[in-house]
Amino acid sequence: MEDSYCLVTVPILLGAGVMQLRVISQFEERHEEAFARSTGITVEAVNSIKTVASLSLEHEILTTYRRSLEAPRKEITRASMYANLWLAIAHSVSNLV
């Protein structure tokens, strides 16, 4: 009889895990372009490091890089809190049962 109580938690744990993965994948899909753009800025700056250094463009490139990651940086706290909520539910349910 006690084993059947443990089996009740399996769908809840699976559901919480799926929701956590869904939150993380939605965040990644939403900000994929911003990450690709920031990587492109970095690669371009590194490839032409002599030009960047000779023209003293370090601060402008850094500002552009930070601006390209501004939207994901603002949303990452909310997305990680939501994903961790599902993780907490998964851990709590198994302990409560």
Order of alpha helices (4+ residues) and beta strands (2+ residues): alpha-alpha-alpha-alpha-alpha
